């Protein structure tokens, strides 16, 4: 699509414009064009003349008492070109895109053409013409008002404390599972939610939210032990290397791919909104490993072992989130046990922390 705007001006020495003829040519395809001309007719009235392959249309411009010019009507040419005149500006729209906008304010005229613009200022020392980037235009000048749409709050980064509960919802583990006791100050989850999609439910304040992200979980054990599969039963149990005289760090880490399905409510509060959401999150385990650091014969060493550790490959959880602007609190609880049935302690993970929306 090519766009040509011609503004022939004949200026007198006193910087007044004696003759102005504006011609806008919008060429959509070879052999077809729409020509819009602003001129005076035989009765001395300013008119817009629109010519295309189907004929010629003439629209009178009316001068009101306050000195502003307005068109007597909106002009639409074969559903392709629309001309709208306001006291501040002239807008020529081709299809869904505004290709020409003219704004007059005192001695200054601004013209927006595609993604570029020019500014014409008539002063006592003459006429000054500048080429402008669109960032120099007020946003209200070159952007069409957009219908408000629902904007979800799932994409972002979350960081929180991680632990797990026993079947009776206690943080205290039974003696037989004491080797799974956590150092809660060093056990955490890190979520990287890289995409979100929201669908408004007839409004921009309530909608359904989904997306995708990665979740990293770090369980730091409190005791001087790690975990391993039993060679005979295959169940998870305590593991203490006999060659490690002093274990300084022991942890289990895992990565999940996460997908949520949430309903989100947004309550206007000042310039921003209070965001409340709740729903379910599914997780697909990608990898897991254990790591210990220890001293042996006076030398510091570490041992890393990758494996599935009888972890459920797929899980789901319930989550709730609340925040203002970009900062939120979140809590997630997984009714799916951490380990497969009868192949490890019955523990139910949960996370509590902060979420920073993109």
C-alpha atoms as a printed R data frame, in Angstrom:
    type eleno elety resid chain resno       x       y       z
1   ATOM     1    CA   UNK     A     1   0.000   0.000   0.000
2   ATOM     2    CA   UNK     A     2   1.438   3.379  -0.944
3   ATOM     3    CA   UNK     A     3   0.395   6.706   0.561
4   ATOM     4    CA   UNK     A     4   1.116  10.113  -0.954
5   ATOM     5    CA   UNK     A     5   0.148  13.430   0.671
6   ATOM     6    CA   UNK     A     6   0.674  16.603  -1.348
7   ATOM     7    CA   UNK     A     7   0.464  20.031   0.308
8   ATOM     8    CA   UNK     A     8   1.130  22.779  -2.323
9   ATOM     9    CA   UNK     A     9   1.497  26.066  -0.442
10  ATOM    10    CA   UNK     A    10   1.900  29.568  -1.903
11  ATOM    11    CA   UNK     A    11   3.070  31.953   0.841
12  ATOM    12    CA   UNK     A    12   3.103  35.746   0.766
13  ATOM    13    CA   UNK     A    13   5.933  37.775   2.234
14  ATOM    14    CA   UNK     A    14   3.991  38.498   5.447
15  ATOM    15    CA   UNK     A    15   4.037  34.733   6.195
16  ATOM    16    CA   UNK     A    16   0.314  34.288   5.501
17  ATOM    17    CA   UNK     A    17  -0.836  31.507   3.268
18  ATOM    18    CA   UNK     A    18  -2.605  32.783   0.178
19  ATOM    19    CA   UNK     A    19  -3.581  29.481  -1.345
20  ATOM    20    CA   UNK     A    20  -3.882  26.050   0.227
21  ATOM    21    CA   UNK     A    21  -4.856  22.934  -1.615
22  ATOM    22    CA   UNK     A    22  -4.600  19.600   0.242
23  ATOM    23    CA   UNK     A    23  -4.600  16.401  -1.758
24  ATOM    24    CA   UNK     A    24  -4.324  12.984  -0.163
25  ATOM    25    CA   UNK     A    25  -3.886  10.024  -2.485
26  ATOM    26    CA   UNK     A    26  -4.338   6.532  -1.045
27  ATOM    27    CA   UNK     A    27  -3.329   3.841  -3.518
28  ATOM    28    CA   UNK     A    28  -4.382   0.347  -2.456
29  ATOM    29    CA   UNK     A    29  -3.429  -1.657  -5.565
30  ATOM    30    CA   UNK     A    30  -2.210  -0.983  -9.106
31  ATOM    31    CA   UNK     A    31  -4.962   0.651 -11.086
32  ATOM    32    CA   UNK     A    32  -7.086   1.664  -8.079
33  ATOM    33    CA   UNK     A    33  -6.796   4.790  -5.902
34  ATOM    34    CA   UNK     A    34  -8.840   7.131  -3.714
35  ATOM    35    CA   UNK     A    35  -8.200  10.899  -4.020
36  ATOM    36    CA   UNK     A    36  -9.323  13.286  -1.227
37  ATOM    37    CA   UNK     A    37  -9.162  17.023  -2.055
38  ATOM    38    CA   UNK     A    38  -9.987  20.022   0.178
39  ATOM    39    CA   UNK     A    39 -10.945  23.118  -1.884
40  ATOM    40    CA   UNK     A    40 -13.554  25.818  -2.408
41  ATOM    41    CA   UNK     A    41 -16.599  25.279  -4.631
42  ATOM    42    CA   UNK     A    42 -18.295  27.820  -6.898
43  ATOM    43    CA   UNK     A    43 -20.356  29.163  -3.951
44  ATOM    44    CA   UNK     A    44 -17.249  29.907  -1.901
45  ATOM    45    CA   UNK     A    45 -17.828  26.999   0.477
46  ATOM    46    CA   UNK     A    46 -14.976  24.750   1.617
47  ATOM    47    CA   UNK     A    47 -15.687  21.188   0.595
48  ATOM    48    CA   UNK     A    48 -14.066  17.777   0.584
49  ATOM    49    CA   UNK     A    49 -14.112  16.045  -2.792
50  ATOM    50    CA   UNK     A    50 -13.568  12.289  -2.729
51  ATOM    51    CA   UNK     A    51 -12.898  10.494  -5.994
52  ATOM    52    CA   UNK     A    52 -12.473   6.773  -6.597
53  ATOM    53    CA   UNK     A    53 -13.302   4.336  -9.340
54  ATOM    54    CA   UNK     A    54 -16.989   4.323  -8.413
55  ATOM    55    CA   UNK     A    55 -17.563   8.077  -8.651
56  ATOM    56    CA   UNK     A    56 -17.164  11.448  -6.909
57  ATOM    57    CA   UNK     A    57 -18.591  12.511  -3.530
58  ATOM    58    CA   UNK     A    58 -18.645  16.081  -2.190
59  ATOM    59    CA   UNK     A    59 -19.004  16.993   1.519
60  ATOM    60    CA   UNK     A    60 -19.393  20.571   2.775
61  ATOM    61    CA   UNK     A    61 -17.248  21.863   5.663
62  ATOM    62    CA   UNK     A    62 -19.208  23.994   8.113
63  ATOM    63    CA   UNK     A    63 -17.666  26.919  10.027
64  ATOM    64    CA   UNK     A    64 -19.163  27.275  13.495
65  ATOM    65    CA   UNK     A    65 -19.507  30.505  15.533
66  ATOM    66    CA   UNK     A    66 -16.459  29.745  17.665
67  ATOM    67    CA   UNK     A    67 -14.246  29.622  14.589
68  ATOM    68    CA   UNK     A    68 -13.786  25.850  14.495
69  ATOM    69    CA   UNK     A    69 -14.370  23.937  11.303
70  ATOM    70    CA   UNK     A    70 -16.241  20.660  11.371
71  ATOM    71    CA   UNK     A    71 -17.455  18.362   8.680
72  ATOM    72    CA   UNK     A    72 -21.187  18.151   8.280
73  ATOM    73    CA   UNK     A    73 -20.861  14.367   8.493
74  ATOM    74    CA   UNK     A    74 -18.381  11.522   8.668
75  ATOM    75    CA   UNK     A    75 -17.311  10.483   5.190
76  ATOM    76    CA   UNK     A    76 -16.967   6.809   4.335
77  ATOM    77    CA   UNK     A    77 -15.832   5.746   0.877
78  ATOM    78    CA   UNK     A    78 -16.853   2.223  -0.081
79  ATOM    79    CA   UNK     A    79 -16.102   1.069   3.470
80  ATOM    80    CA   UNK     A    80 -12.388   1.689   2.918
81  ATOM    81    CA   UNK     A    81 -11.604   5.320   3.700
82  ATOM    82    CA   UNK     A    82 -13.124   7.289   6.580
83  ATOM    83    CA   UNK     A    83 -12.611  11.020   7.194
84  ATOM    84    CA   UNK     A    84 -13.518  12.473  10.602
85  ATOM    85    CA   UNK     A    85 -13.079  16.170  11.408
86  ATOM    86    CA   UNK     A    86 -12.952  17.498  14.980
87  ATOM    87    CA   UNK     A    87 -12.090  20.997  16.238
88  ATOM    88    CA   UNK     A    88  -8.566  19.766  17.043
89  ATOM    89    CA   UNK     A    89  -7.720  17.347  14.250
90  ATOM    90    CA   UNK     A    90  -8.529  15.666  10.977
91  ATOM    91    CA   UNK     A    91  -8.338  11.886  10.825
92  ATOM    92    CA   UNK     A    92  -8.191   9.868   7.632
93  ATOM    93    CA   UNK     A    93  -8.601   6.156   8.298
94  ATOM    94    CA   UNK     A    94  -7.866   3.415   5.790
95  ATOM    95    CA   UNK     A    95  -9.449   0.146   6.922
96  ATOM    96    CA   UNK     A    96  -8.533  -0.401  10.581
97  ATOM    97    CA   UNK     A    97  -5.376   1.753  10.469
98  ATOM    98    CA   UNK     A    98  -5.150   5.550  10.750
99  ATOM    99    CA   UNK     A    99  -2.715   6.513   8.018
100 ATOM   100    CA   UNK     A   100  -3.004  10.309   8.210
101 ATOM   101    CA   UNK     A   101  -3.755  12.502  11.227
102 ATOM   102    CA   UNK     A   102  -3.617  16.308  11.108
103 ATOM   103    CA   UNK     A   103  -3.746  18.342  14.322
104 ATOM   104    CA   UNK     A   104  -3.882  22.132  14.415
105 ATOM   105    CA   UNK     A   105  -3.236  24.019  17.645
106 ATOM   106    CA   UNK     A   106  -2.716  27.766  17.383
107 ATOM   107    CA   UNK     A   107   0.237  28.414  15.092
108 ATOM   108    CA   UNK     A   108   1.360  24.792  15.130
109 ATOM   109    CA   UNK     A   109   0.251  22.052  12.769
110 ATOM   110    CA   UNK     A   110   1.295  18.458  13.341
111 ATOM   111    CA   UNK     A   111   0.860  15.785  10.714
112 ATOM   112    CA   UNK     A   112   1.222  12.086  11.447
113 ATOM   113    CA   UNK     A   113   1.926   9.888   8.437
114 ATOM   114    CA   UNK     A   114   2.389   6.207   9.249
115 ATOM   115    CA   UNK     A   115   5.074   5.969  11.945
116 ATOM   116    CA   UNK     A   116   6.609   9.392  11.166
117 ATOM   117    CA   UNK     A   117   5.409  12.944  11.521
118 ATOM   118    CA   UNK     A   118   6.183  16.585  10.784
119 ATOM   119    CA   UNK     A   119   5.584  19.752  12.774
120 ATOM   120    CA   UNK     A   120   4.904  23.090  11.057
121 ATOM   121    CA   UNK     A   121   5.200  26.170  13.290
122 ATOM   122    CA   UNK     A   122   4.408  29.661  11.974
123 ATOM   123    CA   UNK     A   123   6.230  32.348  13.951
124 ATOM   124    CA   UNK     A   124   7.295  35.949  13.663
125 ATOM   125    CA   UNK     A   125  10.594  34.884  12.072
126 ATOM   126    CA   UNK     A   126   9.029  32.594   9.494
127 ATOM   127    CA   UNK     A   127   7.800  29.045   9.203
128 ATOM   128    CA   UNK     A   128   9.726  26.222  10.856
129 ATOM   129    CA   UNK     A   129   9.313  22.629   9.737
130 ATOM   130    CA   UNK     A   130  10.580  19.678  11.781
131 ATOM   131    CA   UNK     A   131  10.564  15.942  11.140
132 ATOM   132    CA   UNK     A   132   9.423  14.139  14.270
133 ATOM   133    CA   UNK     A   133   9.526  10.632  15.673
134 ATOM   134    CA   UNK     A   134   6.177   9.400  16.923
135 ATOM   135    CA   UNK     A   135   7.499   9.538  20.494
136 ATOM   136    CA   UNK     A   136   7.338  13.347  20.128
137 ATOM   137    CA   UNK     A   137   3.576  13.225  19.636
138 ATOM   138    CA   UNK     A   138   1.216  13.129  22.602
139 ATOM   139    CA   UNK     A   139  -0.071   9.574  22.915
140 ATOM   140    CA   UNK     A   140  -3.635  10.849  22.687
141 ATOM   141    CA   UNK     A   141  -2.800  12.338  19.297
142 ATOM   142    CA   UNK     A   142  -1.673   9.315  17.352
143 ATOM   143    CA   UNK     A   143  -3.178   6.382  19.251
144 ATOM   144    CA   UNK     A   144  -6.767   5.398  18.780
145 ATOM   145    CA   UNK     A   145  -8.599   4.757  22.043
146 ATOM   146    CA   UNK     A   146  -8.500   1.047  22.693
147 ATOM   147    CA   UNK     A   147 -11.167  -0.969  24.336
148 ATOM   148    CA   UNK     A   148  -9.989  -2.061  27.749
149 ATOM   149    CA   UNK     A   149  -9.165  -5.732  27.845
150 ATOM   150    CA   UNK     A   150  -8.538  -8.163  30.657
151 ATOM   151    CA   UNK     A   151  -4.845  -8.377  31.525
152 ATOM   152    CA   UNK     A   152  -3.772 -11.485  33.484
153 ATOM   153    CA   UNK     A   153  -1.147 -11.609  36.231
154 ATOM   154    CA   UNK     A   154   0.656 -14.954  35.972
155 ATOM   155    CA   UNK     A   155   3.783 -14.212  33.948
156 ATOM   156    CA   UNK     A   156   6.596 -13.211  36.272
157 ATOM   157    CA   UNK     A   157   8.952 -14.543  38.922
158 ATOM   158    CA   UNK     A   158   7.926 -16.168  42.187
159 ATOM   159    CA   UNK     A   159  10.172 -16.927  45.150
160 ATOM   160    CA   UNK     A   160   9.016 -18.569  48.353
161 ATOM   161    CA   UNK     A   161   9.630 -20.979  51.201
162 ATOM   162    CA   UNK     A   162   9.031 -24.670  50.513
163 ATOM   163    CA   UNK     A   163   8.158 -27.467  52.894
164 ATOM   164    CA   UNK     A   164   5.703 -30.355  53.221
165 ATOM   165    CA   UNK     A   165   3.002 -31.637  55.543
166 ATOM   166    CA   UNK     A   166   2.284 -35.056  56.946
167 ATOM   167    CA   UNK     A   167  -1.112 -36.731  56.284
168 ATOM   168    CA   UNK     A   168  -2.450 -35.128  59.494
169 ATOM   169    CA   UNK     A   169  -1.335 -31.651  58.254
170 ATOM   170    CA   UNK     A   170   1.605 -31.366  60.637
171 ATOM   171    CA   UNK     A   171   5.046 -29.941  59.959
172 ATOM   172    CA   UNK     A   172   6.538 -32.359  62.489
173 ATOM   173    CA   UNK     A   173   7.610 -35.592  60.838
174 ATOM   174    CA   UNK     A   174   7.212 -39.011  62.529
175 ATOM   175    CA   UNK     A   175  10.459 -40.555  63.845
176 ATOM   176    CA   UNK     A   176  10.714 -43.049  60.970
177 ATOM   177    CA   UNK     A   177  10.735 -40.156  58.494
178 ATOM   178    CA   UNK     A   178  13.023 -37.843  60.464
179 ATOM   179    CA   UNK     A   179  15.707 -38.059  57.773
180 ATOM   180    CA   UNK     A   180  13.368 -35.955  55.566
181 ATOM   181    CA   UNK     A   181  13.356 -33.080  58.081
182 ATOM   182    CA   UNK     A   182  14.108 -29.783  56.310
183 ATOM   183    CA   UNK     A   183  16.131 -26.696  57.033
184 ATOM   184    CA   UNK     A   184  13.178 -24.400  56.245
185 ATOM   185    CA   UNK     A   185  15.364 -21.286  56.009
186 ATOM   186    CA   UNK     A   186  17.249 -22.794  53.076
187 ATOM   187    CA   UNK     A   187  14.412 -24.686  51.377
188 ATOM   188    CA   UNK     A   188  12.711 -22.667  48.678
189 ATOM   189    CA   UNK     A   189  10.964 -22.689  45.320
190 ATOM   190    CA   UNK     A   190  11.737 -20.443  42.364
191 ATOM   191    CA   UNK     A   191   9.099 -20.068  39.663
192 ATOM   192    CA   UNK     A   192   9.752 -18.548  36.243
193 ATOM   193    CA   UNK     A   193   6.387 -18.061  34.546
194 ATOM   194    CA   UNK     A   194   7.361 -16.997  31.048
195 ATOM   195    CA   UNK     A   195   3.923 -16.647  29.426
196 ATOM   196    CA   UNK     A   196   0.328 -16.019  30.421
197 ATOM   197    CA   UNK     A   197  -2.959 -15.793  28.537
198 ATOM   198    CA   UNK     A   198  -6.133 -14.167  29.849
199 ATOM   199    CA   UNK     A   199  -9.712 -14.338  28.608
200 ATOM   200    CA   UNK     A   200 -12.079 -11.727  30.028
201 ATOM   201    CA   UNK     A   201 -15.505 -12.919  31.088
202 ATOM   202    CA   UNK     A   202 -17.392 -10.059  29.491
203 ATOM   203    CA   UNK     A   203 -15.334  -7.467  31.385
204 ATOM   204    CA   UNK     A   204 -11.753  -6.337  31.905
205 ATOM   205    CA   UNK     A   205 -11.961  -7.066  35.650
206 ATOM   206    CA   UNK     A   206 -12.772 -10.808  35.725
207 ATOM   207    CA   UNK     A   207 -11.224 -13.491  33.557
208 ATOM   208    CA   UNK     A   208  -9.719 -16.929  33.171
209 ATOM   209    CA   UNK     A   209  -5.930 -17.231  33.174
210 ATOM   210    CA   UNK     A   210  -3.573 -19.890  31.895
211 ATOM   211    CA   UNK     A   211   0.059 -19.911  30.892
212 ATOM   212    CA   UNK     A   212   3.272 -21.859  31.302
213 ATOM   213    CA   UNK     A   213   6.364 -21.733  33.457
214 ATOM   214    CA   UNK     A   214   9.253 -23.574  35.068
215 ATOM   215    CA   UNK     A   215   9.491 -24.318  38.778
216 ATOM   216    CA   UNK     A   216  12.720 -25.104  40.614
217 ATOM   217    CA   UNK     A   217  12.420 -26.632  44.102
218 ATOM   218    CA   UNK     A   218  15.300 -26.893  46.560
219 ATOM   219    CA   UNK     A   219  14.798 -29.077  49.667
220 ATOM   220    CA   UNK     A   220  17.721 -28.622  52.058
221 ATOM   221    CA   UNK     A   221  17.874 -31.452  54.589
222 ATOM   222    CA   UNK     A   222  18.481 -30.584  58.213
223 ATOM   223    CA   UNK     A   223  20.407 -33.734  59.171
224 ATOM   224    CA   UNK     A   224  23.740 -35.112  58.020
225 ATOM   225    CA   UNK     A   225  22.159 -37.469  55.536
226 ATOM   226    CA   UNK     A   226  20.786 -37.761  52.030
227 ATOM   227    CA   UNK     A   227  18.249 -40.163  50.463
228 ATOM   228    CA   UNK     A   228  18.592 -43.162  48.150
229 ATOM   229    CA   UNK     A   229  16.496 -45.951  46.711
230 ATOM   230    CA   UNK     A   230  16.797 -49.231  48.573
231 ATOM   231    CA   UNK     A   231  18.505 -51.809  46.357
232 ATOM   232    CA   UNK     A   232  15.987 -54.496  47.321
233 ATOM   233    CA   UNK     A   233  12.614 -52.813  47.900
234 ATOM   234    CA   UNK     A   234  13.169 -49.781  45.655
235 ATOM   235    CA   UNK     A   235  11.703 -47.526  48.364
236 ATOM   236    CA   UNK     A   236  13.274 -44.236  49.385
237 ATOM   237    CA   UNK     A   237  15.274 -44.341  52.596
238 ATOM   238    CA   UNK     A   238  18.005 -42.578  54.538
239 ATOM   239    CA   UNK     A   239  21.488 -42.557  53.013
240 ATOM   240    CA   UNK     A   240  24.678 -41.747  54.949
241 ATOM   241    CA   UNK     A   241  27.973 -42.404  53.119
242 ATOM   242    CA   UNK     A   242  30.379 -44.319  55.372
243 ATOM   243    CA   UNK     A   243  33.304 -42.444  53.863
244 ATOM   244    CA   UNK     A   244  31.895 -39.021  54.725
245 ATOM   245    CA   UNK     A   245  33.074 -37.936  58.149
246 ATOM   246    CA   UNK     A   246  31.177 -34.628  58.173
247 ATOM   247    CA   UNK     A   247  28.293 -33.691  55.819
248 ATOM   248    CA   UNK     A   248  28.088 -29.899  55.567
249 ATOM   249    CA   UNK     A   249  25.241 -29.690  53.047
250 ATOM   250    CA   UNK     A   250  22.630 -32.122  51.768
251 ATOM   251    CA   UNK     A   251  19.767 -31.286  49.469
252 ATOM   252    CA   UNK     A   252  17.360 -32.591  46.845
253 ATOM   253    CA   UNK     A   253  16.381 -30.428  43.861
254 ATOM   254    CA   UNK     A   254  13.846 -30.885  41.070
255 ATOM   255    CA   UNK     A   255  12.494 -29.047  38.032
256 ATOM   256    CA   UNK     A   256   8.856 -28.991  36.909
257 ATOM   257    CA   UNK     A   257   7.038 -27.617  33.890
258 ATOM   258    CA   UNK     A   258   3.907 -25.903  35.207
259 ATOM   259    CA   UNK     A   259   0.565 -24.960  33.630
260 ATOM   260    CA   UNK     A   260  -2.154 -23.134  35.625
261 ATOM   261    CA   UNK     A   261  -5.890 -22.631  35.225
262 ATOM   262    CA   UNK     A   262  -7.007 -19.703  37.355
263 ATOM   263    CA   UNK     A   263  -9.889 -17.302  37.730
264 ATOM   264    CA   UNK     A   264  -8.731 -13.764  38.461
265 ATOM   265    CA   UNK     A   265 -10.617 -10.817  39.920
266 ATOM   266    CA   UNK     A   266  -9.296  -7.253  39.600
267 ATOM   267    CA   UNK     A   267 -10.603  -4.521  41.899
268 ATOM   268    CA   UNK     A   268  -9.764  -0.895  40.959
269 ATOM   269    CA   UNK     A   269  -7.875   0.843  43.771
270 ATOM   270    CA   UNK     A   270  -6.423   4.212  42.822
271 ATOM   271    CA   UNK     A   271  -4.266   4.122  39.715
272 ATOM   272    CA   UNK     A   272  -3.751   0.359  39.953
273 ATOM   273    CA   UNK     A   273  -5.807  -2.680  40.874
274 ATOM   274    CA   UNK     A   274  -5.988  -5.270  43.619
275 ATOM   275    CA   UNK     A   275  -5.594  -8.649  41.914
276 ATOM   276    CA   UNK     A   276  -7.079 -11.823  43.431
277 ATOM   277    CA   UNK     A   277  -6.830 -15.225  41.761
278 ATOM   278    CA   UNK     A   278  -7.304 -18.862  42.637
279 ATOM   279    CA   UNK     A   279  -7.300 -22.156  40.793
280 ATOM   280    CA   UNK     A   280  -5.222 -25.230  40.042
281 ATOM   281    CA   UNK     A   281  -1.659 -25.751  38.802
282 ATOM   282    CA   UNK     A   282  -0.428 -28.859  37.057
283 ATOM   283    CA   UNK     A   283   3.206 -29.907  37.104
284 ATOM   284    CA   UNK     A   284   5.292 -32.254  34.946
285 ATOM   285    CA   UNK     A   285   8.605 -33.343  36.492
286 ATOM   286    CA   UNK     A   286  11.550 -32.708  34.203
287 ATOM   287    CA   UNK     A   287  14.503 -33.823  36.334
288 ATOM   288    CA   UNK     A   288  15.629 -34.382  39.925
289 ATOM   289    CA   UNK     A   289  18.872 -35.003  41.798
290 ATOM   290    CA   UNK     A   290  20.491 -35.074  45.230
291 ATOM   291    CA   UNK     A   291  23.708 -33.367  46.251
292 ATOM   292    CA   UNK     A   292  25.868 -33.635  49.344
293 ATOM   293    CA   UNK     A   293  29.009 -31.806  50.410
294 ATOM   294    CA   UNK     A   294  31.245 -33.529  52.944
295 ATOM   295    CA   UNK     A   295  34.750 -33.889  54.325
296 ATOM   296    CA   UNK     A   296  36.736 -37.087  53.811
297 ATOM   297    CA   UNK     A   297  40.307 -37.585  55.015
298 ATOM   298    CA   UNK     A   298  40.587 -33.851  55.510
299 ATOM   299    CA   UNK     A   299  39.510 -33.109  51.912
300 ATOM   300    CA   UNK     A   300  36.270 -31.366  50.937
301 ATOM   301    CA   UNK     A   301  34.242 -33.267  48.357
302 ATOM   302    CA   UNK     A   302  30.778 -33.329  46.856
303 ATOM   303    CA   UNK     A   303  28.570 -36.018  45.395
304 ATOM   304    CA   UNK     A   304  25.732 -35.484  42.919
305 ATOM   305    CA   UNK     A   305  23.382 -38.249  41.888
306 ATOM   306    CA   UNK     A   306  20.580 -37.842  39.342
307 ATOM   307    CA   UNK     A   307  17.520 -40.071  39.421
308 ATOM   308    CA   UNK     A   308  13.738 -40.154  39.637
309 ATOM   309    CA   UNK     A   309  13.710 -40.848  43.409
310 ATOM   310    CA   UNK     A   310  10.180 -42.292  43.140
311 ATOM   311    CA   UNK     A   311   8.785 -38.779  42.698
312 ATOM   312    CA   UNK     A   312   5.390 -38.523  41.056
313 ATOM   313    CA   UNK     A   313   6.032 -37.528  37.425
314 ATOM   314    CA   UNK     A   314   2.776 -35.557  37.235
315 ATOM   315    CA   UNK     A   315   1.090 -33.634  40.015
316 ATOM   316    CA   UNK     A   316  -1.503 -30.946  40.614
317 ATOM   317    CA   UNK     A   317  -2.010 -28.348  43.309
318 ATOM   318    CA   UNK     A   318  -4.316 -25.579  44.501
319 ATOM   319    CA   UNK     A   319  -3.070 -22.011  44.518
320 ATOM   320    CA   UNK     A   320  -4.265 -18.599  45.698
321 ATOM   321    CA   UNK     A   321  -2.693 -15.241  44.869
322 ATOM   322    CA   UNK     A   322  -3.321 -11.671  45.995
323 ATOM   323    CA   UNK     A   323  -1.495  -8.475  45.178
324 ATOM   324    CA   UNK     A   324  -1.485  -4.849  44.176
325 ATOM   325    CA   UNK     A   325   0.147  -3.710  40.970
326 ATOM   326    CA   UNK     A   326   3.066  -5.981  40.156
327 ATOM   327    CA   UNK     A   327   3.721  -7.388  43.670
328 ATOM   328    CA   UNK     A   328   1.739 -10.365  44.968
329 ATOM   329    CA   UNK     A   329   1.636 -12.973  47.708
330 ATOM   330    CA   UNK     A   330   1.006 -16.586  46.739
331 ATOM   331    CA   UNK     A   331   0.412 -19.930  48.424
332 ATOM   332    CA   UNK     A   332   0.272 -23.339  46.716
333 ATOM   333    CA   UNK     A   333  -0.603 -26.711  48.222
334 ATOM   334    CA   UNK     A   334  -0.231 -30.062  46.458
335 ATOM   335    CA   UNK     A   335  -2.640 -32.843  47.502
336 ATOM   336    CA   UNK     A   336  -0.479 -35.187  45.424
337 ATOM   337    CA   UNK     A   337   2.102 -36.884  47.621
338 ATOM   338    CA   UNK     A   338   5.729 -36.076  46.926
339 ATOM   339    CA   UNK     A   339   6.644 -39.771  46.487
340 ATOM   340    CA   UNK     A   340   4.765 -42.603  44.857
341 ATOM   341    CA   UNK     A   341   2.562 -44.686  47.146
342 ATOM   342    CA   UNK     A   342   4.511 -47.103  49.386
343 ATOM   343    CA   UNK     A   343   7.816 -46.053  47.759
344 ATOM   344    CA   UNK     A   344   8.614 -43.156  50.069
345 ATOM   345    CA   UNK     A   345   7.284 -41.095  53.004
346 ATOM   346    CA   UNK     A   346   3.778 -39.700  52.576
347 ATOM   347    CA   UNK     A   347   4.432 -35.965  52.353
348 ATOM   348    CA   UNK     A   348   2.417 -33.169  50.739
349 ATOM   349    CA   UNK     A   349   4.403 -30.147  49.447
350 ATOM   350    CA   UNK     A   350   3.424 -26.504  49.805
351 ATOM   351    CA   UNK     A   351   4.973 -23.106  48.947
352 ATOM   352    CA   UNK     A   352   4.422 -19.615  50.383
353 ATOM   353    CA   UNK     A   353   6.123 -16.536  48.982
354 ATOM   354    CA   UNK     A   354   6.246 -13.400  46.851
355 ATOM   355    CA   UNK     A   355   5.377 -13.108  43.166
356 ATOM   356    CA   UNK     A   356   6.574 -10.254  40.928
357 ATOM   357    CA   UNK     A   357   4.445  -9.893  37.795
358 ATOM   358    CA   UNK     A   358   6.011  -8.826  34.496
